[in-house]
Amino acid sequence: MVAIQTGRELKADKMEVFFDPQSKKIQKVVCTGHVEVTQGENKSYSEIAVYSADDQKLILTGRPKLIMSTEGGNDINIFGNLSQ
């Protein structure tokens, strides 16, 4: 599955989209399996991603990895996991 928004691309094995029943707008998107987020030259990977449309936040869990490009052409790799 692929979802594209201006300047961003979201890929995952499975995407579940939840809509607000009254406004009919997207409320939340839950992505599972081989999640990949691309924004410009920056990429993020995880097993699960949950996007909340209200606050426009994307939370990555399941061995998240961020690769951020810098001006000098060097990449910064960030690994982690969110413990709750």
mmCIF file of the N, C-alpha and C atoms, coordinates in Angstrom:
data_MODEL
# 
_entry.id   MODEL 
# 
loop_
_atom_site.group_PDB 
_atom_site.id 
_atom_site.type_symbol 
_atom_site.label_atom_id 
_atom_site.label_alt_id 
_atom_site.label_comp_id 
_atom_site.label_asym_id 
_atom_site.label_entity_id 
_atom_site.label_seq_id 
_atom_site.pdbx_PDB_ins_code 
_atom_site.Cartn_x 
_atom_site.Cartn_y 
_atom_site.Cartn_z 
_atom_site.occupancy 
_atom_site.B_iso_or_equiv 
_atom_site.pdbx_formal_charge 
_atom_site.auth_seq_id 
_atom_site.auth_comp_id 
_atom_site.auth_asym_id 
_atom_site.auth_atom_id 
_atom_site.pdbx_PDB_model_num 
ATOM 1   N N  . MET A 1 1  ? 0.843   -1.169 0.000  1.00 0.00 ? 1  MET A N  1 
ATOM 2   C CA . MET A 1 1  ? 0.000   0.000  0.000  1.00 0.00 ? 1  MET A CA 1 
ATOM 3   C C  . MET A 1 1  ? 0.894   1.239  0.000  1.00 0.00 ? 1  MET A C  1 
ATOM 4   N N  . VAL A 1 2  ? 0.457   2.264  -0.705 1.00 0.00 ? 2  VAL A N  1 
ATOM 5   C CA . VAL A 1 2  ? 1.199   3.521  -0.774 1.00 0.00 ? 2  VAL A CA 1 
ATOM 6   C C  . VAL A 1 2  ? 0.220   4.683  -0.606 1.00 0.00 ? 2  VAL A C  1 
ATOM 7   N N  . ALA A 1 3  ? 0.581   5.620  0.252  1.00 0.00 ? 3  ALA A N  1 
ATOM 8   C CA . ALA A 1 3  ? -0.190  6.854  0.415  1.00 0.00 ? 3  ALA A CA 1 
ATOM 9   C C  . ALA A 1 3  ? 0.754   8.013  0.130  1.00 0.00 ? 3  ALA A C  1 
ATOM 10  N N  . ILE A 1 4  ? 0.297   8.977  -0.662 1.00 0.00 ? 4  ILE A N  1 
ATOM 11  C CA . ILE A 1 4  ? 1.148   10.099 -1.044 1.00 0.00 ? 4  ILE A CA 1 
ATOM 12  C C  . ILE A 1 4  ? 0.457   11.401 -0.660 1.00 0.00 ? 4  ILE A C  1 
ATOM 13  N N  . GLN A 1 5  ? 1.236   12.273 0.007  1.00 0.00 ? 5  GLN A N  1 
ATOM 14  C CA . GLN A 1 5  ? 0.795   13.617 0.346  1.00 0.00 ? 5  GLN A CA 1 
ATOM 15  C C  . GLN A 1 5  ? 1.912   14.533 -0.124 1.00 0.00 ? 5  GLN A C  1 
ATOM 16  N N  . THR A 1 6  ? 1.635   15.745 -0.469 1.00 0.00 ? 6  THR A N  1 
ATOM 17  C CA . THR A 1 6  ? 2.641   16.650 -1.011 1.00 0.00 ? 6  THR A CA 1 
ATOM 18  C C  . THR A 1 6  ? 3.951   16.555 -0.234 1.00 0.00 ? 6  THR A C  1 
ATOM 19  N N  . GLY A 1 7  ? 5.002   16.107 -0.914 1.00 0.00 ? 7  GLY A N  1 
ATOM 20  C CA . GLY A 1 7  ? 6.321   16.025 -0.297 1.00 0.00 ? 7  GLY A CA 1 
ATOM 21  C C  . GLY A 1 7  ? 6.552   14.818 0.586  1.00 0.00 ? 7  GLY A C  1 
ATOM 22  N N  . ARG A 1 8  ? 5.548   13.961 0.759  1.00 0.00 ? 8  ARG A N  1 
ATOM 23  C CA . ARG A 1 8  ? 5.684   12.792 1.636  1.00 0.00 ? 8  ARG A CA 1 
ATOM 24  C C  . ARG A 1 8  ? 5.114   11.557 0.968  1.00 0.00 ? 8  ARG A C  1 
ATOM 25  N N  . GLU A 1 9  ? 5.729   10.423 1.280  1.00 0.00 ? 9  GLU A N  1 
ATOM 26  C CA . GLU A 1 9  ? 5.226   9.148  0.778  1.00 0.00 ? 9  GLU A CA 1 
ATOM 27  C C  . GLU A 1 9  ? 5.269   8.136  1.913  1.00 0.00 ? 9  GLU A C  1 
ATOM 28  N N  . LEU A 1 10 ? 4.203   7.381  2.065  1.00 0.00 ? 10 LEU A N  1 
ATOM 29  C CA . LEU A 1 10 ? 4.081   6.391  3.129  1.00 0.00 ? 10 LEU A CA 1 
ATOM 30  C C  . LEU A 1 10 ? 3.787   5.042  2.490  1.00 0.00 ? 10 LEU A C  1 
ATOM 31  N N  . LYS A 1 11 ? 4.613   4.044  2.825  1.00 0.00 ? 11 LYS A N  1 
ATOM 32  C CA . LYS A 1 11 ? 4.429   2.687  2.295  1.00 0.00 ? 11 LYS A CA 1 
ATOM 33  C C  . LYS A 1 11 ? 4.329   1.713  3.462  1.00 0.00 ? 11 LYS A C  1 
ATOM 34  N N  . ALA A 1 12 ? 3.513   0.691  3.305  1.00 0.00 ? 12 ALA A N  1 
ATOM 35  C CA . ALA A 1 12 ? 3.378   -0.350 4.330  1.00 0.00 ? 12 ALA A CA 1 
ATOM 36  C C  . ALA A 1 12 ? 2.694   -1.559 3.715  1.00 0.00 ? 12 ALA A C  1 
ATOM 37  N N  . ASP A 1 13 ? 2.866   -2.705 4.354  1.00 0.00 ? 13 ASP A N  1 
ATOM 38  C CA . ASP A 1 13 ? 2.178   -3.909 3.897  1.00 0.00 ? 13 ASP A CA 1 
ATOM 39  C C  . ASP A 1 13 ? 0.665   -3.754 4.046  1.00 0.00 ? 13 ASP A C  1 
ATOM 40  N N  . LYS A 1 14 ? 0.247   -3.069 5.130  1.00 0.00 ? 14 LYS A N  1 
ATOM 41  C CA . LYS A 1 14 ? -1.183  -2.911 5.395  1.00 0.00 ? 14 LYS A CA 1 
ATOM 42  C C  . LYS A 1 14 ? -1.430  -1.523 5.966  1.00 0.00 ? 14 LYS A C  1 
ATOM 43  N N  . MET A 1 15 ? -2.492  -0.866 5.490  1.00 0.00 ? 15 MET A N  1 
ATOM 44  C CA . MET A 1 15 ? -2.903  0.432  6.015  1.00 0.00 ? 15 MET A CA 1 
ATOM 45  C C  . MET A 1 15 ? -4.386  0.389  6.345  1.00 0.00 ? 15 MET A C  1 
ATOM 46  N N  . GLU A 1 16 ? -4.710  0.811  7.540  1.00 0.00 ? 16 GLU A N  1 
ATOM 47  C CA . GLU A 1 16 ? -6.109  0.931  7.949  1.00 0.00 ? 16 GLU A CA 1 
ATOM 48  C C  . GLU A 1 16 ? -6.411  2.409  8.151  1.00 0.00 ? 16 GLU A C  1 
ATOM 49  N N  . VAL A 1 17 ? -7.415  2.907  7.466  1.00 0.00 ? 17 VAL A N  1 
ATOM 50  C CA . VAL A 1 17 ? -7.772  4.316  7.544  1.00 0.00 ? 17 VAL A CA 1 
ATOM 51  C C  . VAL A 1 17 ? -9.093  4.437  8.302  1.00 0.00 ? 17 VAL A C  1 
ATOM 52  N N  . PHE A 1 18 ? -9.094  5.276  9.328  1.00 0.00 ? 18 PHE A N  1 
ATOM 53  C CA . PHE A 1 18 ? -10.272 5.496  10.154 1.00 0.00 ? 18 PHE A CA 1 
ATOM 54  C C  . PHE A 1 18 ? -10.779 6.906  9.913  1.00 0.00 ? 18 PHE A C  1 
ATOM 55  N N  . PHE A 1 19 ? -12.085 7.027  9.667  1.00 0.00 ? 19 PHE A N  1 
ATOM 56  C CA . PHE A 1 19 ? -12.698 8.309  9.373  1.00 0.00 ? 19 PHE A CA 1 
ATOM 57  C C  . PHE A 1 19 ? -13.571 8.769  10.532 1.00 0.00 ? 19 PHE A C  1 
ATOM 58  N N  . ASP A 1 20 ? -13.644 10.076 10.715 1.00 0.00 ? 20 ASP A N  1 
ATOM 59  C CA . ASP A 1 20 ? -14.573 10.655 11.666 1.00 0.00 ? 20 ASP A CA 1 
ATOM 60  C C  . ASP A 1 20 ? -15.975 10.480 11.082 1.00 0.00 ? 20 ASP A C  1 
ATOM 61  N N  . PRO A 1 21 ? -16.891 9.846  11.797 1.00 0.00 ? 21 PRO A N  1 
ATOM 62  C CA . PRO A 1 21 ? -18.207 9.552  11.233 1.00 0.00 ? 21 PRO A CA 1 
ATOM 63  C C  . PRO A 1 21 ? -19.026 10.796 10.877 1.00 0.00 ? 21 PRO A C  1 
ATOM 64  N N  . GLN A 1 22 ? -18.790 11.901 11.557 1.00 0.00 ? 22 GLN A N  1 
ATOM 65  C CA . GLN A 1 22 ? -19.580 13.100 11.283 1.00 0.00 ? 22 GLN A CA 1 
ATOM 66  C C  . GLN A 1 22 ? -18.958 13.971 10.187 1.00 0.00 ? 22 GLN A C  1 
ATOM 67  N N  . SER A 1 23 ? -17.648 14.216 10.297 1.00 0.00 ? 23 SER A N  1 
ATOM 68  C CA . SER A 1 23 ? -17.008 15.107 9.319  1.00 0.00 ? 23 SER A CA 1 
ATOM 69  C C  . SER A 1 23 ? -16.565 14.368 8.057  1.00 0.00 ? 23 SER A C  1 
ATOM 70  N N  . LYS A 1 24 ? -16.488 13.033 8.141  1.00 0.00 ? 24 LYS A N  1 
ATOM 71  C CA . LYS A 1 24 ? -16.039 12.190 7.020  1.00 0.00 ? 24 LYS A CA 1 
ATOM 72  C C  . LYS A 1 24 ? -14.581 12.438 6.642  1.00 0.00 ? 24 LYS A C  1 
ATOM 73  N N  . LYS A 1 25 ? -13.828 13.079 7.527  1.00 0.00 ? 25 LYS A N  1 
ATOM 74  C CA . LYS A 1 25 ? -12.404 13.328 7.294  1.00 0.00 ? 25 LYS A CA 1 
ATOM 75  C C  . LYS A 1 25 ? -11.588 12.228 7.958  1.00 0.00 ? 25 LYS A C  1 
ATOM 76  N N  . ILE A 1 26 ? -10.371 12.050 7.466  1.00 0.00 ? 26 ILE A N  1 
ATOM 77  C CA . ILE A 1 26 ? -9.480  11.047 8.056  1.00 0.00 ? 26 ILE A CA 1 
ATOM 78  C C  . ILE A 1 26 ? -9.171  11.435 9.493  1.00 0.00 ? 26 ILE A C  1 
ATOM 79  N N  . GLN A 1 27 ? -9.314  10.458 10.380 1.00 0.00 ? 27 GLN A N  1 
ATOM 80  C CA . GLN A 1 27 ? -9.049  10.667 11.797 1.00 0.00 ? 27 GLN A CA 1 
ATOM 81  C C  . GLN A 1 27 ? -7.704  10.054 12.177 1.00 0.00 ? 27 GLN A C  1 
ATOM 82  N N  . LYS A 1 28 ? -7.455  8.832  11.649 1.00 0.00 ? 28 LYS A N  1 
ATOM 83  C CA . LYS A 1 28 ? -6.243  8.109  12.013 1.00 0.00 ? 28 LYS A CA 1 
ATOM 84  C C  . LYS A 1 28 ? -5.911  7.116  10.911 1.00 0.00 ? 28 LYS A C  1 
ATOM 85  N N  . VAL A 1 29 ? -4.597  6.880  10.717 1.00 0.00 ? 29 VAL A N  1 
ATOM 86  C CA . VAL A 1 29 ? -4.131  5.853  9.786  1.00 0.00 ? 29 VAL A CA 1 
ATOM 87  C C  . VAL A 1 29 ? -3.169  4.954  10.554 1.00 0.00 ? 29 VAL A C  1 
ATOM 88  N N  . VAL A 1 30 ? -3.408  3.651  10.532 1.00 0.00 ? 30 VAL A N  1 
ATOM 89  C CA . VAL A 1 30 ? -2.541  2.684  11.198 1.00 0.00 ? 30 VAL A CA 1 
ATOM 90  C C  . VAL A 1 30 ? -1.873  1.841  10.116 1.00 0.00 ? 30 VAL A C  1 
ATOM 91  N N  . CYS A 1 31 ? -0.540  1.881  10.083 1.00 0.00 ? 31 CYS A N  1 
ATOM 92  C CA . CYS A 1 31 ? 0.240   1.140  9.086  1.00 0.00 ? 31 CYS A CA 1 
ATOM 93  C C  . CYS A 1 31 ? 1.023   0.047  9.789  1.00 0.00 ? 31 CYS A C  1 
ATOM 94  N N  . THR A 1 32 ? 1.005   -1.152 9.218  1.00 0.00 ? 32 THR A N  1 
ATOM 95  C CA . THR A 1 32 ? 1.737   -2.261 9.813  1.00 0.00 ? 32 THR A CA 1 
ATOM 96  C C  . THR A 1 32 ? 2.529   -2.999 8.741  1.00 0.00 ? 32 THR A C  1 
ATOM 97  N N  . GLY A 1 33 ? 3.696   -3.482 9.143  1.00 0.00 ? 33 GLY A N  1 
ATOM 98  C CA . GLY A 1 33 ? 4.537   -4.295 8.273  1.00 0.00 ? 33 GLY A CA 1 
ATOM 99  C C  . GLY A 1 33 ? 5.358   -3.495 7.284  1.00 0.00 ? 33 GLY A C  1 
ATOM 100 N N  . HIS A 1 34 ? 6.675   -3.526 7.458  1.00 0.00 ? 34 HIS A N  1 
ATOM 101 C CA . HIS A 1 34 ? 7.623   -2.891 6.540  1.00 0.00 ? 34 HIS A CA 1 
ATOM 102 C C  . HIS A 1 34 ? 7.239   -1.446 6.220  1.00 0.00 ? 34 HIS A C  1 
ATOM 103 N N  . VAL A 1 35 ? 7.015   -0.659 7.262  1.00 0.00 ? 35 VAL A N  1 
ATOM 104 C CA . VAL A 1 35 ? 6.614   0.736  7.082  1.00 0.00 ? 35 VAL A CA 1 
ATOM 105 C C  . VAL A 1 35 ? 7.819   1.555  6.633  1.00 0.00 ? 35 VAL A C  1 
ATOM 106 N N  . GLU A 1 36 ? 7.615   2.379  5.618  1.00 0.00 ? 36 GLU A N  1 
ATOM 107 C CA . GLU A 1 36 ? 8.659   3.270  5.109  1.00 0.00 ? 36 GLU A CA 1 
ATOM 108 C C  . GLU A 1 36 ? 8.041   4.632  4.846  1.00 0.00 ? 36 GLU A C  1 
ATOM 109 N N  . VAL A 1 37 ? 8.628   5.661  5.440  1.00 0.00 ? 37 VAL A N  1 
ATOM 110 C CA . VAL A 1 37 ? 8.159   7.029  5.264  1.00 0.00 ? 37 VAL A CA 1 
ATOM 111 C C  . VAL A 1 37 ? 9.279   7.815  4.598  1.00 0.00 ? 37 VAL A C  1 
ATOM 112 N N  . THR A 1 38 ? 8.970   8.487  3.493  1.00 0.00 ? 38 THR A N  1 
ATOM 113 C CA . THR A 1 38 ? 9.954   9.301  2.787  1.00 0.00 ? 38 THR A CA 1 
ATOM 114 C C  . THR A 1 38 ? 9.449   10.732 2.748  1.00 0.00 ? 38 THR A C  1 
ATOM 115 N N  . GLN A 1 39 ? 10.326  11.643 3.167  1.00 0.00 ? 39 GLN A N  1 
ATOM 116 C CA . GLN A 1 39 ? 10.025  13.072 3.081  1.00 0.00 ? 39 GLN A CA 1 
ATOM 117 C C  . GLN A 1 39 ? 11.293  13.749 2.585  1.00 0.00 ? 39 GLN A C  1 
ATOM 118 N N  . GLY A 1 40 ? 11.270  14.166 1.316  1.00 0.00 ? 40 GLY A N  1 
ATOM 119 C CA . GLY A 1 40 ? 12.482  14.711 0.714  1.00 0.00 ? 40 GLY A CA 1 
ATOM 120 C C  . GLY A 1 40 ? 13.533  13.619 0.652  1.00 0.00 ? 40 GLY A C  1 
ATOM 121 N N  . GLU A 1 41 ? 14.712  13.902 1.186  1.00 0.00 ? 41 GLU A N  1 
ATOM 122 C CA . GLU A 1 41 ? 15.786  12.907 1.209  1.00 0.00 ? 41 GLU A CA 1 
ATOM 123 C C  . GLU A 1 41 ? 15.809  12.116 2.508  1.00 0.00 ? 41 GLU A C  1 
ATOM 124 N N  . ASN A 1 42 ? 14.914  12.435 3.430  1.00 0.00 ? 42 ASN A N  1 
ATOM 125 C CA . ASN A 1 42 ? 14.870  11.746 4.722  1.00 0.00 ? 42 ASN A CA 1 
ATOM 126 C C  . ASN A 1 42 ? 13.945  10.537 4.639  1.00 0.00 ? 42 ASN A C  1 
ATOM 127 N N  . LYS A 1 43 ? 14.372  9.446  5.311  1.00 0.00 ? 43 LYS A N  1 
ATOM 128 C CA . LYS A 1 43 ? 13.571  8.223  5.325  1.00 0.00 ? 43 LYS A CA 1 
ATOM 129 C C  . LYS A 1 43 ? 13.452  7.702  6.745  1.00 0.00 ? 43 LYS A C  1 
ATOM 130 N N  . SER A 1 44 ? 12.329  7.071  7.017  1.00 0.00 ? 44 SER A N  1 
ATOM 131 C CA . SER A 1 44 ? 12.086  6.426  8.304  1.00 0.00 ? 44 SER A CA 1 
ATOM 132 C C  . SER A 1 44 ? 11.547  5.028  8.026  1.00 0.00 ? 44 SER A C  1 
ATOM 133 N N  . TYR A 1 45 ? 11.923  4.094  8.891  1.00 0.00 ? 45 TYR A N  1 
ATOM 134 C CA . TYR A 1 45 ? 11.466  2.713  8.767  1.00 0.00 ? 45 TYR A CA 1 
ATOM 135 C C  . TYR A 1 45 ? 10.979  2.232  10.128 1.00 0.00 ? 45 TYR A C  1 
ATOM 136 N N  . SER A 1 46 ? 9.960   1.387  10.140 1.00 0.00 ? 46 SER A N  1 
ATOM 137 C CA . SER A 1 46 ? 9.492   0.764  11.377 1.00 0.00 ? 46 SER A CA 1 
ATOM 138 C C  . SER A 1 46 ? 8.552   -0.384 11.020 1.00 0.00 ? 46 SER A C  1 
ATOM 139 N N  . GLU A 1 47 ? 8.087   -1.070 12.028 1.00 0.00 ? 47 GLU A N  1 
ATOM 140 C CA . GLU A 1 47 ? 7.111   -2.141 11.813 1.00 0.00 ? 47 GLU A CA 1 
ATOM 141 C C  . GLU A 1 47 ? 5.683   -1.621 11.921 1.00 0.00 ? 47 GLU A C  1 
ATOM 142 N N  . ILE A 1 48 ? 5.502   -0.559 12.735 1.00 0.00 ? 48 ILE A N  1 
ATOM 143 C CA . ILE A 1 48 ? 4.177   0.023  12.925 1.00 0.00 ? 48 ILE A CA 1 
ATOM 144 C C  . ILE A 1 48 ? 4.297   1.548  12.904 1.00 0.00 ? 48 ILE A C  1 
ATOM 145 N N  . ALA A 1 49 ? 3.335   2.200  12.259 1.00 0.00 ? 49 ALA A N  1 
ATOM 146 C CA . ALA A 1 49 ? 3.256   3.662  12.280 1.00 0.00 ? 49 ALA A CA 1 
ATOM 147 C C  . ALA A 1 49 ? 1.793   4.038  12.465 1.00 0.00 ? 49 ALA A C  1 
ATOM 148 N N  . VAL A 1 50 ? 1.555   4.981  13.363 1.00 0.00 ? 50 VAL A N  1 
ATOM 149 C CA . VAL A 1 50 ? 0.194   5.469  13.597 1.00 0.00 ? 50 VAL A CA 1 
ATOM 150 C C  . VAL A 1 50 ? 0.205   6.975  13.355 1.00 0.00 ? 50 VAL A C  1 
ATOM 151 N N  . TYR A 1 51 ? -0.598  7.399  12.384 1.00 0.00 ? 51 TYR A N  1 
ATOM 152 C CA . TYR A 1 51 ? -0.715  8.820  12.058 1.00 0.00 ? 51 TYR A CA 1 
ATOM 153 C C  . TYR A 1 51 ? -2.014  9.356  12.619 1.00 0.00 ? 51 TYR A C  1 
ATOM 154 N N  . SER A 1 52 ? -1.923  10.421 13.394 1.00 0.00 ? 52 SER A N  1 
ATOM 155 C CA . SER A 1 52 ? -3.098  11.092 13.956 1.00 0.00 ? 52 SER A CA 1 
ATOM 156 C C  . SER A 1 52 ? -3.314  12.379 13.177 1.00 0.00 ? 52 SER A C  1 
ATOM 157 N N  . ALA A 1 53 ? -4.435  12.482 12.493 1.00 0.00 ? 53 ALA A N  1 
ATOM 158 C CA . ALA A 1 53 ? -4.714  13.651 11.660 1.00 0.00 ? 53 ALA A CA 1 
ATOM 159 C C  . ALA A 1 53 ? -4.966  14.899 12.498 1.00 0.00 ? 53 ALA A C  1 
ATOM 160 N N  . ASP A 1 54 ? -5.532  14.749 13.693 1.00 0.00 ? 54 ASP A N  1 
ATOM 161 C CA . ASP A 1 54 ? -5.838  15.912 14.533 1.00 0.00 ? 54 ASP A CA 1 
ATOM 162 C C  . ASP A 1 54 ? -4.591  16.737 14.846 1.00 0.00 ? 54 ASP A C  1 
ATOM 163 N N  . ASP A 1 55 ? -3.529  16.057 15.285 1.00 0.00 ? 55 ASP A N  1 
ATOM 164 C CA . ASP A 1 55 ? -2.301  16.789 15.625 1.00 0.00 ? 55 ASP A CA 1 
ATOM 165 C C  . ASP A 1 55 ? -1.195  16.598 14.589 1.00 0.00 ? 55 ASP A C  1 
ATOM 166 N N  . GLN A 1 56 ? -1.497  15.893 13.514 1.00 0.00 ? 56 GLN A N  1 
ATOM 167 C CA . GLN A 1 56 ? -0.571  15.640 12.402 1.00 0.00 ? 56 GLN A CA 1 
ATOM 168 C C  . GLN A 1 56 ? 0.754   15.051 12.879 1.00 0.00 ? 56 GLN A C  1 
ATOM 169 N N  . LYS A 1 57 ? 0.663   14.059 13.778 1.00 0.00 ? 57 LYS A N  1 
ATOM 170 C CA . LYS A 1 57 ? 1.846   13.375 14.296 1.00 0.00 ? 57 LYS A CA 1 
ATOM 171 C C  . LYS A 1 57 ? 1.868   11.939 13.800 1.00 0.00 ? 57 LYS A C  1 
ATOM 172 N N  . LEU A 1 58 ? 3.074   11.466 13.535 1.00 0.00 ? 58 LEU A N  1 
ATOM 173 C CA . LEU A 1 58 ? 3.292   10.087 13.130 1.00 0.00 ? 58 LEU A CA 1 
ATOM 174 C C  . LEU A 1 58 ? 4.156   9.435  14.188 1.00 0.00 ? 58 LEU A C  1 
ATOM 175 N N  . ILE A 1 59 ? 3.647   8.388  14.819 1.00 0.00 ? 59 ILE A N  1 
ATOM 176 C CA . ILE A 1 59 ? 4.397   7.676  15.858 1.00 0.00 ? 59 ILE A CA 1 
ATOM 177 C C  . ILE A 1 59 ? 4.856   6.348  15.289 1.00 0.00 ? 59 ILE A C  1 
ATOM 178 N N  . LEU A 1 60 ? 6.175   6.125  15.329 1.00 0.00 ? 60 LEU A N  1 
ATOM 179 C CA . LEU A 1 60 ? 6.785   4.898  14.811 1.00 0.00 ? 60 LEU A CA 1 
ATOM 180 C C  . LEU A 1 60 ? 7.155   3.991  15.970 1.00 0.00 ? 60 LEU A C  1 
ATOM 181 N N  . THR A 1 61 ? 6.796   2.712  15.886 1.00 0.00 ? 61 THR A N  1 
ATOM 182 C CA . THR A 1 61 ? 7.186   1.721  16.886 1.00 0.00 ? 61 THR A CA 1 
ATOM 183 C C  . THR A 1 61 ? 7.632   0.458  16.158 1.00 0.00 ? 61 THR A C  1 
ATOM 184 N N  . GLY A 1 62 ? 8.285   -0.417 16.900 1.00 0.00 ? 62 GLY A N  1 
ATOM 185 C CA . GLY A 1 62 ? 8.753   -1.659 16.293 1.00 0.00 ? 62 GLY A CA 1 
ATOM 186 C C  . GLY A 1 62 ? 10.080  -1.451 15.582 1.00 0.00 ? 62 GLY A C  1 
ATOM 187 N N  . ARG A 1 63 ? 11.110  -1.189 16.350 1.00 0.00 ? 63 ARG A N  1 
ATOM 188 C CA . ARG A 1 63 ? 12.471  -0.986 15.836 1.00 0.00 ? 63 ARG A CA 1 
ATOM 189 C C  . ARG A 1 63 ? 12.545  0.162  14.820 1.00 0.00 ? 63 ARG A C  1 
ATOM 190 N N  . PRO A 1 64 ? 12.108  1.364  15.203 1.00 0.00 ? 64 PRO A N  1 
ATOM 191 C CA . PRO A 1 64 ? 12.158  2.473  14.260 1.00 0.00 ? 64 PRO A CA 1 
ATOM 192 C C  . PRO A 1 64 ? 13.589  2.864  13.911 1.00 0.00 ? 64 PRO A C  1 
ATOM 193 N N  . LYS A 1 65 ? 13.772  3.306  12.690 1.00 0.00 ? 65 LYS A N  1 
ATOM 194 C CA . LYS A 1 65 ? 15.074  3.763  12.201 1.00 0.00 ? 65 LYS A CA 1 
ATOM 195 C C  . LYS A 1 65 ? 14.826  5.012  11.370 1.00 0.00 ? 65 LYS A C  1 
ATOM 196 N N  . LEU A 1 66 ? 15.539  6.087  11.683 1.00 0.00 ? 66 LEU A N  1 
ATOM 197 C CA . LEU A 1 66 ? 15.421  7.339  10.948 1.00 0.00 ? 66 LEU A CA 1 
ATOM 198 C C  . LEU A 1 66 ? 16.737  7.610  10.233 1.00 0.00 ? 66 LEU A C  1 
ATOM 199 N N  . ILE A 1 67 ? 16.669  7.987  8.982  1.00 0.00 ? 67 ILE A N  1 
ATOM 200 C CA . ILE A 1 67 ? 17.856  8.373  8.220  1.00 0.00 ? 67 ILE A CA 1 
ATOM 201 C C  . ILE A 1 67 ? 17.614  9.789  7.727  1.00 0.00 ? 67 ILE A C  1 
ATOM 202 N N  . MET A 1 68 ? 18.372  10.722 8.279  1.00 0.00 ? 68 MET A N  1 
ATOM 203 C CA . MET A 1 68 ? 18.190  12.126 7.944  1.00 0.00 ? 68 MET A CA 1 
ATOM 204 C C  . MET A 1 68 ? 19.409  12.624 7.174  1.00 0.00 ? 68 MET A C  1 
ATOM 205 N N  . SER A 1 69 ? 19.180  13.242 6.027  1.00 0.00 ? 69 SER A N  1 
ATOM 206 C CA . SER A 1 69 ? 20.265  13.801 5.226  1.00 0.00 ? 69 SER A CA 1 
ATOM 207 C C  . SER A 1 69 ? 20.590  15.201 5.716  1.00 0.00 ? 69 SER A C  1 
ATOM 208 N N  . THR A 1 70 ? 21.882  15.513 5.728  1.00 0.00 ? 70 THR A N  1 
ATOM 209 C CA . THR A 1 70 ? 22.324  16.843 6.135  1.00 0.00 ? 70 THR A CA 1 
ATOM 210 C C  . THR A 1 70 ? 22.889  17.568 4.921  1.00 0.00 ? 70 THR A C  1 
ATOM 211 N N  . GLU A 1 71 ? 23.163  18.852 5.078  1.00 0.00 ? 71 GLU A N  1 
ATOM 212 C CA . GLU A 1 71 ? 23.642  19.660 3.963  1.00 0.00 ? 71 GLU A CA 1 
ATOM 213 C C  . GLU A 1 71 ? 24.952  19.168 3.375  1.00 0.00 ? 71 GLU A C  1 
ATOM 214 N N  . GLY A 1 72 ? 25.833  18.636 4.175  1.00 0.00 ? 72 GLY A N  1 
ATOM 215 C CA . GLY A 1 72 ? 27.135  18.186 3.697  1.00 0.00 ? 72 GLY A CA 1 
ATOM 216 C C  . GLY A 1 72 ? 27.092  16.842 3.003  1.00 0.00 ? 72 GLY A C  1 
ATOM 217 N N  . GLY A 1 73 ? 25.907  16.274 2.827  1.00 0.00 ? 73 GLY A N  1 
ATOM 218 C CA . GLY A 1 73 ? 25.779  14.976 2.184  1.00 0.00 ? 73 GLY A CA 1 
ATOM 219 C C  . GLY A 1 73 ? 25.964  13.817 3.142  1.00 0.00 ? 73 GLY A C  1 
ATOM 220 N N  . ASN A 1 74 ? 26.173  14.138 4.415  1.00 0.00 ? 74 ASN A N  1 
ATOM 221 C CA . ASN A 1 74 ? 26.314  13.082 5.419  1.00 0.00 ? 74 ASN A CA 1 
ATOM 222 C C  . ASN A 1 74 ? 24.939  12.681 5.916  1.00 0.00 ? 74 ASN A C  1 
ATOM 223 N N  . ASP A 1 75 ? 24.749  11.407 6.165  1.00 0.00 ? 75 ASP A N  1 
ATOM 224 C CA . ASP A 1 75 ? 23.486  10.925 6.700  1.00 0.00 ? 75 ASP A CA 1 
ATOM 225 C C  . ASP A 1 75 ? 23.623  10.711 8.197  1.00 0.00 ? 75 ASP A C  1 
ATOM 226 N N  . ILE A 1 76 ? 22.555  10.996 8.928  1.00 0.00 ? 76 ILE A N  1 
ATOM 227 C CA . ILE A 1 76 ? 22.497  10.726 10.358 1.00 0.00 ? 76 ILE A CA 1 
ATOM 228 C C  . ILE A 1 76 ? 21.526  9.574  10.539 1.00 0.00 ? 76 ILE A C  1 
ATOM 229 N N  . ASN A 1 77 ? 21.982  8.474  11.132 1.00 0.00 ? 77 ASN A N  1 
ATOM 230 C CA . ASN A 1 77 ? 21.123  7.320  11.399 1.00 0.00 ? 77 ASN A CA 1 
ATOM 231 C C  . ASN A 1 77 ? 20.728  7.326  12.869 1.00 0.00 ? 77 ASN A C  1 
ATOM 232 N N  . ILE A 1 78 ? 19.429  7.169  13.121 1.00 0.00 ? 78 ILE A N  1 
ATOM 233 C CA . ILE A 1 78 ? 18.917  7.145  14.484 1.00 0.00 ? 78 ILE A CA 1 
ATOM 234 C C  . ILE A 1 78 ? 18.099  5.873  14.659 1.00 0.00 ? 78 ILE A C  1 
ATOM 235 N N  . PHE A 1 79 ? 18.434  5.094  15.681 1.00 0.00 ? 79 PHE A N  1 
ATOM 236 C CA . PHE A 1 79 ? 17.709  3.863  15.966 1.00 0.00 ? 79 PHE A CA 1 
ATOM 237 C C  . PHE A 1 79 ? 17.058  4.012  17.323 1.00 0.00 ? 79 PHE A C  1 
ATOM 238 N N  . GLY A 1 80 ? 15.932  3.374  17.542 1.00 0.00 ? 80 GLY A N  1 
ATOM 239 C CA . GLY A 1 80 ? 15.316  3.455  18.846 1.00 0.00 ? 80 GLY A CA 1 
ATOM 240 C C  . GLY A 1 80 ? 14.038  2.683  18.920 1.00 0.00 ? 80 GLY A C  1 
ATOM 241 N N  . ASN A 1 81 ? 13.401  2.794  20.060 1.00 0.00 ? 81 ASN A N  1 
ATOM 242 C CA . ASN A 1 81 ? 12.095  2.202  20.265 1.00 0.00 ? 81 ASN A CA 1 
ATOM 243 C C  . ASN A 1 81 ? 11.384  2.985  21.327 1.00 0.00 ? 81 ASN A C  1 
ATOM 244 N N  . LEU A 1 82 ? 10.101  3.142  21.176 1.00 0.00 ? 82 LEU A N  1 
ATOM 245 C CA . LEU A 1 82 ? 9.297   3.909  22.109 1.00 0.00 ? 82 LEU A CA 1 
ATOM 246 C C  . LEU A 1 82 ? 8.808   2.973  23.202 1.00 0.00 ? 82 LEU A C  1 
ATOM 247 N N  . SER A 1 83 ? 9.205   3.247  24.453 1.00 0.00 ? 83 SER A N  1 
ATOM 248 C CA . SER A 1 83 ? 8.687   2.424  25.536 1.00 0.00 ? 83 SER A CA 1 
ATOM 249 C C  . SER A 1 83 ? 7.584   3.191  26.241 1.00 0.00 ? 83 SER A C  1 
ATOM 250 N N  . GLN A 1 84 ? 6.491   2.505  26.443 1.00 0.00 ? 84 GLN A N  1 
ATOM 251 C CA . GLN A 1 84 ? 5.340   3.179  27.061 1.00 0.00 ? 84 GLN A CA 1 
ATOM 252 C C  . GLN A 1 84 ? 5.019   2.560  28.378 1.00 0.00 ? 84 GLN A C  1 
# 
